[in-house]
Amino acid sequence: MTTTLKKQDKRISAEKSHISNLENDNAMLEPRKLLDLTKVLKAIQAKNKDLEYKSRFNKLHLMGIFEPTNAGNMAEFIESLLKALSGD
């Protein structure tokens, strides 16, 4: 009987140790995983924002509203936008 109890104690001790090791591993890995996911999310958001601006510019350019040559001249942009909206 005592050998059976000793074996059970050893098995229980080994299982507790294994669980403790797993918890420690998880505690170490979780912040890294979260950080990596945060970096990925920020990169995706930045790319989406960039694509959104490019898409808006392309739509305006294709409609003939916004020409790349007047990119720095806001007055010309507003004038061409008003002209396009009025149908002239």
N, CA, C and O atoms as a GROMACS GRO file, in nm:
protein
  352
    1MET      N    1   0.082  -0.120   0.000
    1MET     CA    2   0.000   0.000   0.000
    1MET      C    3   0.086   0.126   0.000
    1MET      O    4   0.055   0.224  -0.068
    2THR      N    5   0.193   0.123   0.075
    2THR     CA    6   0.275   0.244   0.081
    2THR      C    7   0.346   0.272  -0.052
    2THR      O    8   0.365   0.388  -0.088
    3THR      N    9   0.384   0.166  -0.125
    3THR     CA   10   0.445   0.189  -0.256
    3THR      C   11   0.344   0.251  -0.351
    3THR      O   12   0.380   0.337  -0.431
    4THR      N   13   0.220   0.208  -0.345
    4THR     CA   14   0.116   0.264  -0.430
    4THR      C   15   0.096   0.412  -0.397
    4THR      O   16   0.082   0.495  -0.487
    5LEU      N   17   0.094   0.444  -0.268
    5LEU     CA   18   0.078   0.584  -0.228
    5LEU      C   19   0.197   0.668  -0.272
    5LEU      O   20   0.181   0.782  -0.316
    6LYS      N   21   0.316   0.613  -0.260
    6LYS     CA   22   0.436   0.686  -0.302
    6LYS      C   23   0.433   0.712  -0.453
    6LYS      O   24   0.470   0.820  -0.499
    7LYS      N   25   0.388   0.612  -0.529
    7LYS     CA   26   0.379   0.628  -0.675
    7LYS      C   27   0.275   0.736  -0.710
    7LYS      O   28   0.296   0.818  -0.799
    8GLN      N   29   0.163   0.732  -0.638
    8GLN     CA   30   0.060   0.833  -0.662
    8GLN      C   31   0.110   0.973  -0.627
    8GLN      O   32   0.085   1.069  -0.699
    9ASP      N   33   0.182   0.982  -0.515
    9ASP     CA   34   0.239   1.111  -0.475
    9ASP      C   35   0.337   1.163  -0.580
    9ASP      O   36   0.338   1.282  -0.613
   10LYS      N   37   0.420   1.074  -0.631
   10LYS     CA   38   0.517   1.113  -0.734
   10LYS      C   39   0.444   1.159  -0.861
   10LYS      O   40   0.481   1.258  -0.923
   11ARG      N   41   0.338   1.084  -0.898
   11ARG     CA   42   0.262   1.120  -1.017
   11ARG      C   43   0.193   1.255  -0.999
   11ARG      O   44   0.195   1.340  -1.088
   12ILE      N   45   0.134   1.274  -0.882
   12ILE     CA   46   0.067   1.402  -0.853
   12ILE      C   47   0.169   1.516  -0.852
   12ILE      O   48   0.143   1.623  -0.906
   13SER      N   49   0.283   1.492  -0.792
   13SER     CA   50   0.388   1.593  -0.788
   13SER      C   51   0.437   1.627  -0.930
   13SER      O   52   0.458   1.743  -0.962
   14ALA      N   53   0.453   1.524  -1.012
   14ALA     CA   54   0.496   1.547  -1.150
   14ALA      C   55   0.391   1.625  -1.228
   14ALA      O   56   0.425   1.714  -1.306
   15GLU      N   57   0.264   1.593  -1.207
   15GLU     CA   58   0.156   1.665  -1.276
   15GLU      C   59   0.150   1.811  -1.232
   15GLU      O   60   0.132   1.901  -1.314
   16LYS      N   61   0.167   1.834  -1.101
   16LYS     CA   62   0.168   1.972  -1.050
   16LYS      C   63   0.285   2.050  -1.111
   16LYS      O   64   0.270   2.166  -1.149
   17SER      N   65   0.399   1.986  -1.118
   17SER     CA   66   0.517   2.050  -1.176
   17SER      C   67   0.494   2.082  -1.323
   17SER      O   68   0.530   2.190  -1.371
   18HIS      N   69   0.434   1.988  -1.394
   18HIS     CA   70   0.405   2.009  -1.536
   18HIS      C   71   0.307   2.125  -1.555
   18HIS      O   72   0.325   2.209  -1.642
   19ILE      N   73   0.203   2.128  -1.473
   19ILE     CA   74   0.104   2.237  -1.480
   19ILE      C   75   0.171   2.371  -1.450
   19ILE      O   76   0.146   2.470  -1.517
   20SER      N   77   0.256   2.371  -1.348
   20SER     CA   78   0.327   2.494  -1.311
   20SER      C   79   0.416   2.541  -1.426
   20SER      O   80   0.422   2.660  -1.456
   21ASN      N   81   0.485   2.447  -1.490
   21ASN     CA   82   0.569   2.484  -1.605
   21ASN      C   83   0.486   2.541  -1.719
   21ASN      O   84   0.526   2.638  -1.783
   22LEU      N   85   0.370   2.480  -1.745
   22LEU     CA   86   0.283   2.529  -1.851
   22LEU      C   87   0.232   2.670  -1.819
   22LEU      O   88   0.228   2.756  -1.907
   23GLU      N   89   0.196   2.692  -1.694
   23GLU     CA   90   0.148   2.826  -1.655
   23GLU      C   91   0.258   2.930  -1.672
   23GLU      O   92   0.233   3.041  -1.718
   24ASN      N   93   0.381   2.892  -1.633
   24ASN     CA   94   0.493   2.985  -1.650
   24ASN      C   95   0.519   3.014  -1.797
   24ASN      O   96   0.545   3.128  -1.835
   25ASP      N   97   0.512   2.910  -1.879
   25ASP     CA   98   0.531   2.930  -2.023
   25ASP      C   99   0.424   3.023  -2.079
   25ASP      O  100   0.454   3.113  -2.157
   26ASN      N  101   0.300   3.001  -2.039
   26ASN     CA  102   0.190   3.086  -2.087
   26ASN      C  103   0.208   3.229  -2.041
   26ASN      O  104   0.184   3.323  -2.116
   27ALA      N  105   0.251   3.246  -1.916
   27ALA     CA  106   0.271   3.380  -1.862
   27ALA      C  107   0.380   3.453  -1.941
   27ALA      O  108   0.372   3.575  -1.961
   28MET      N  109   0.480   3.379  -1.986
   28MET     CA  110   0.587   3.442  -2.063
   28MET      C  111   0.546   3.467  -2.207
   28MET      O  112   0.588   3.566  -2.268
   29LEU      N  113   0.464   3.380  -2.263
   29LEU     CA  114   0.427   3.391  -2.404
   29LEU      C  115   0.316   3.491  -2.429
   29LEU      O  116   0.317   3.559  -2.532
   30GLU      N  117   0.221   3.502  -2.341
   30GLU     CA  118   0.103   3.585  -2.365
   30GLU      C  119   0.137   3.730  -2.399
   30GLU      O  120   0.086   3.781  -2.499
   31PRO      N  121   0.221   3.799  -2.321
   31PRO     CA  122   0.251   3.938  -2.357
   31PRO      C  123   0.316   3.949  -2.495
   31PRO      O  124   0.290   4.044  -2.569
   32ARG      N  125   0.401   3.853  -2.529
   32ARG     CA  126   0.466   3.856  -2.660
   32ARG      C  127   0.364   3.840  -2.770
   32ARG      O  128   0.367   3.911  -2.870
   33LYS      N  129   0.273   3.746  -2.752
   33LYS     CA  130   0.170   3.724  -2.853
   33LYS      C  131   0.085   3.849  -2.869
   33LYS      O  132   0.054   3.890  -2.981
   34LEU      N  133   0.048   3.909  -2.757
   34LEU     CA  134  -0.034   4.030  -2.761
   34LEU      C  135   0.040   4.143  -2.831
   34LEU      O  136  -0.017   4.216  -2.912
   35LEU      N  137   0.168   4.158  -2.798
   35LEU     CA  138   0.249   4.262  -2.860
   35LEU      C  139   0.260   4.239  -3.011
   35LEU      O  140   0.246   4.333  -3.089
   36ASP      N  141   0.284   4.115  -3.050
   36ASP     CA  142   0.294   4.083  -3.193
   36ASP      C  143   0.162   4.112  -3.264
   36ASP      O  144   0.163   4.169  -3.374
   37LEU      N  145   0.051   4.076  -3.203
   37LEU     CA  146  -0.079   4.101  -3.265
   37LEU      C  147  -0.107   4.251  -3.275
   37LEU      O  148  -0.166   4.297  -3.372
   38THR      N  149  -0.064   4.325  -3.174
   38THR     CA  150  -0.081   4.470  -3.176
   38THR      C  151  -0.001   4.532  -3.291
   38THR      O  152  -0.050   4.621  -3.361
   39LYS      N  153   0.122   4.484  -3.309
   39LYS     CA  154   0.205   4.535  -3.419
   39LYS      C  155   0.141   4.503  -3.553
   39LYS      O  156   0.137   4.588  -3.643
   40VAL      N  157   0.091   4.382  -3.566
   40VAL     CA  158   0.027   4.341  -3.691
   40VAL      C  159  -0.096   4.427  -3.717
   40VAL      O  160  -0.117   4.474  -3.829
   41LEU      N  161  -0.177   4.448  -3.614
   41LEU     CA  162  -0.298   4.530  -3.629
   41LEU      C  163  -0.264   4.673  -3.670
   41LEU      O  164  -0.328   4.729  -3.758
   42LYS      N  165  -0.162   4.731  -3.606
   42LYS     CA  166  -0.122   4.868  -3.641
   42LYS      C  167  -0.072   4.875  -3.785
   42LYS      O  168  -0.100   4.972  -3.856
   43ALA      N  169   0.002   4.774  -3.827
   43ALA     CA  170   0.053   4.772  -3.965
   43ALA      C  171  -0.063   4.763  -4.064
   43ALA      O  172  -0.062   4.829  -4.168
   44ILE      N  173  -0.161   4.680  -4.032
   44ILE     CA  174  -0.278   4.665  -4.120
   44ILE      C  175  -0.356   4.796  -4.126
   44ILE      O  176  -0.397   4.838  -4.234
   45GLN      N  177  -0.375   4.860  -4.011
   45GLN     CA  178  -0.448   4.986  -4.009
   45GLN      C  179  -0.376   5.093  -4.090
   45GLN      O  180  -0.438   5.170  -4.163
   46ALA      N  181  -0.244   5.099  -4.077
   46ALA     CA  182  -0.166   5.198  -4.152
   46ALA      C  183  -0.177   5.172  -4.302
   46ALA      O  184  -0.193   5.265  -4.381
   47LYS      N  185  -0.169   5.046  -4.341
   47LYS     CA  186  -0.180   5.010  -4.483
   47LYS      C  187  -0.319   5.044  -4.536
   47LYS      O  188  -0.333   5.097  -4.646
   48ASN      N  189  -0.423   5.013  -4.457
   48ASN     CA  190  -0.560   5.045  -4.498
   48ASN      C  191  -0.580   5.195  -4.515
   48ASN      O  192  -0.644   5.239  -4.610
   49LYS      N  193  -0.524   5.273  -4.423
   49LYS     CA  194  -0.537   5.418  -4.431
   49LYS      C  195  -0.468   5.469  -4.556
   49LYS      O  196  -0.521   5.555  -4.627
   50ASP      N  197  -0.349   5.416  -4.583
   50ASP     CA  198  -0.275   5.455  -4.702
   50ASP      C  199  -0.354   5.420  -4.828
   50ASP      O  200  -0.364   5.501  -4.921
   51LEU      N  201  -0.409   5.299  -4.832
   51LEU     CA  202  -0.488   5.256  -4.948
   51LEU      C  203  -0.614   5.341  -4.964
   51LEU      O  204  -0.656   5.370  -5.076
   52GLU      N  205  -0.674   5.379  -4.851
   52GLU     CA  206  -0.795   5.462  -4.856
   52GLU      C  207  -0.764   5.598  -4.919
   52GLU      O  208  -0.839   5.646  -5.004
   53TYR      N  209  -0.653   5.660  -4.877
   53TYR     CA  210  -0.616   5.789  -4.935
   53TYR      C  211  -0.584   5.775  -5.084
   53TYR      O  212  -0.624   5.859  -5.165
   54LYS      N  213  -0.511   5.670  -5.120
   54LYS     CA  214  -0.479   5.648  -5.261
   54LYS      C  215  -0.606   5.625  -5.341
   54LYS      O  216  -0.618   5.674  -5.454
   55SER      N  217  -0.700   5.552  -5.285
   55SER     CA  218  -0.826   5.525  -5.353
   55SER      C  219  -0.904   5.654  -5.375
   55SER      O  220  -0.957   5.677  -5.484
   56ARG      N  221  -0.910   5.738  -5.273
   56ARG     CA  222  -0.980   5.867  -5.287
   56ARG      C  223  -0.915   5.952  -5.395
   56ARG      O  224  -0.984   6.011  -5.479
   57PHE      N  225  -0.783   5.959  -5.392
   57PHE     CA  226  -0.712   6.038  -5.492
   57PHE      C  227  -0.738   5.984  -5.632
   57PHE      O  228  -0.765   6.061  -5.725
   58ASN      N  229  -0.731   5.852  -5.648
   58ASN     CA  230  -0.753   5.792  -5.779
   58ASN      C  231  -0.894   5.818  -5.830
   58ASN      O  232  -0.913   5.845  -5.949
   59LYS      N  233  -0.993   5.813  -5.742
   59LYS     CA  234  -1.131   5.841  -5.784
   59LYS      C  235  -1.144   5.984  -5.834
   59LYS      O  236  -1.203   6.009  -5.939
   60LEU      N  237  -1.088   6.078  -5.758
   60LEU     CA  238  -1.094   6.218  -5.800
   60LEU      C  239  -1.018   6.240  -5.930
   60LEU      O  240  -1.064   6.314  -6.017
   61HIS      N  241  -0.904   6.176  -5.942
   61HIS     CA  242  -0.823   6.192  -6.062
   61HIS      C  243  -0.895   6.134  -6.184
   61HIS      O  244  -0.896   6.195  -6.291
   62LEU      N  245  -0.956   6.017  -6.168
   62LEU     CA  246  -1.027   5.954  -6.279
   62LEU      C  247  -1.148   6.036  -6.322
   62LEU      O  248  -1.186   6.037  -6.439
   63MET      N  249  -1.209   6.104  -6.226
   63MET     CA  250  -1.326   6.187  -6.258
   63MET      C  251  -1.283   6.320  -6.320
   63MET      O  252  -1.368   6.398  -6.363
   64GLY      N  253  -1.153   6.345  -6.325
   64GLY     CA  254  -1.104   6.470  -6.383
   64GLY      C  255  -1.115   6.587  -6.288
   64GLY      O  256  -1.102   6.702  -6.329
   65ILE      N  257  -1.139   6.558  -6.161
   65ILE     CA  258  -1.156   6.665  -6.063
   65ILE      C  259  -1.022   6.712  -6.010
   65ILE      O  260  -1.002   6.831  -5.985
   66PHE      N  261  -0.931   6.621  -5.993
   66PHE     CA  262  -0.806   6.654  -5.926
   66PHE      C  263  -0.690   6.609  -6.013
   66PHE      O  264  -0.673   6.490  -6.040
   67GLU      N  265  -0.612   6.702  -6.057
   67GLU     CA  266  -0.495   6.670  -6.138
   67GLU      C  267  -0.371   6.672  -6.049
   67GLU      O  268  -0.360   6.756  -5.960
   68PRO      N  269  -0.278   6.581  -6.073
   68PRO     CA  270  -0.157   6.577  -5.990
   68PRO      C  271  -0.076   6.706  -5.997
   68PRO      O  272  -0.005   6.738  -5.901
   69THR      N  273  -0.086   6.781  -6.107
   69THR     CA  274  -0.006   6.903  -6.120
   69THR      C  275  -0.052   7.012  -6.023
   69THR      O  276   0.028   7.096  -5.983
   70ASN      N  277  -0.180   7.012  -5.986
   70ASN     CA  278  -0.226   7.114  -5.891
   70ASN      C  279  -0.234   7.059  -5.749
   70ASN      O  280  -0.310   7.111  -5.667
   71ALA      N  281  -0.159   6.956  -5.720
   71ALA     CA  282  -0.166   6.896  -5.587
   71ALA      C  283  -0.128   6.996  -5.478
   71ALA      O  284  -0.182   6.991  -5.368
   72GLY      N  285  -0.035   7.087  -5.509
   72GLY     CA  286   0.008   7.182  -5.408
   72GLY      C  287  -0.074   7.309  -5.406
   72GLY      O  288  -0.056   7.393  -5.318
   73ASN      N  289  -0.164   7.325  -5.501
   73ASN     CA  290  -0.239   7.450  -5.511
   73ASN      C  291  -0.385   7.426  -5.472
   73ASN      O  292  -0.464   7.379  -5.554
   74MET      N  293  -0.420   7.458  -5.350
   74MET     CA  294  -0.554   7.431  -5.297
   74MET      C  295  -0.661   7.512  -5.370
   74MET      O  296  -0.772   7.464  -5.390
   75ALA      N  297  -0.628   7.633  -5.410
   75ALA     CA  298  -0.727   7.717  -5.480
   75ALA      C  299  -0.767   7.653  -5.612
   75ALA      O  300  -0.885   7.650  -5.646
   76GLU      N  301  -0.670   7.602  -5.687
   76GLU     CA  302  -0.701   7.536  -5.814
   76GLU      C  303  -0.783   7.409  -5.790
   76GLU      O  304  -0.873   7.377  -5.868
   77PHE      N  305  -0.752   7.339  -5.683
   77PHE     CA  306  -0.826   7.217  -5.652
   77PHE      C  307  -0.972   7.250  -5.623
   77PHE      O  308  -1.062   7.185  -5.676
   78ILE      N  309  -0.996   7.351  -5.540
   78ILE     CA  310  -1.133   7.389  -5.505
   78ILE      C  311  -1.207   7.439  -5.630
   78ILE      O  312  -1.324   7.407  -5.651
   79GLU      N  313  -1.137   7.517  -5.711
   79GLU     CA  314  -1.198   7.567  -5.834
   79GLU      C  315  -1.237   7.453  -5.928
   79GLU      O  316  -1.347   7.452  -5.983
   80SER      N  317  -1.147   7.355  -5.946
   80SER     CA  318  -1.178   7.242  -6.034
   80SER      C  319  -1.289   7.156  -5.974
   80SER      O  320  -1.369   7.098  -6.048
   81LEU      N  321  -1.293   7.146  -5.843
   81LEU     CA  322  -1.399   7.070  -5.776
   81LEU      C  323  -1.535   7.137  -5.797
   81LEU      O  324  -1.633   7.071  -5.830
   82LEU      N  325  -1.540   7.268  -5.777
   82LEU     CA  326  -1.665   7.342  -5.798
   82LEU      C  327  -1.710   7.336  -5.944
   82LEU      O  328  -1.829   7.322  -5.972
   83LYS      N  329  -1.614   7.345  -6.036
   83LYS     CA  330  -1.646   7.337  -6.178
   83LYS      C  331  -1.705   7.199  -6.211
   83LYS      O  332  -1.802   7.189  -6.286
   84ALA      N  333  -1.647   7.094  -6.155
   84ALA     CA  334  -1.696   6.959  -6.181
   84ALA      C  335  -1.835   6.939  -6.121
   84ALA      O  336  -1.919   6.871  -6.180
   85LEU      N  337  -1.859   6.998  -6.005
   85LEU     CA  338  -1.989   6.983  -5.941
   85LEU      C  339  -2.098   7.063  -6.013
   85LEU      O  340  -2.214   7.022  -6.017
   86SER      N  341  -2.060   7.177  -6.069
   86SER     CA  342  -2.160   7.260  -6.138
   86SER      C  343  -2.192   7.207  -6.277
   86SER      O  344  -2.293   7.245  -6.336
   87GLY      N  345  -2.106   7.121  -6.330
   87GLY     CA  346  -2.133   7.060  -6.460
   87GLY      C  347  -2.078   7.139  -6.576
   87GLY      O  348  -2.110   7.108  -6.691
   88ASP      N  349  -1.996   7.241  -6.550
   88ASP     CA  350  -1.937   7.320  -6.660
   88ASP      C  351  -1.829   7.242  -6.731
   88ASP      O  352  -1.768   7.293  -6.825
   0.00000   0.00000   0.00000
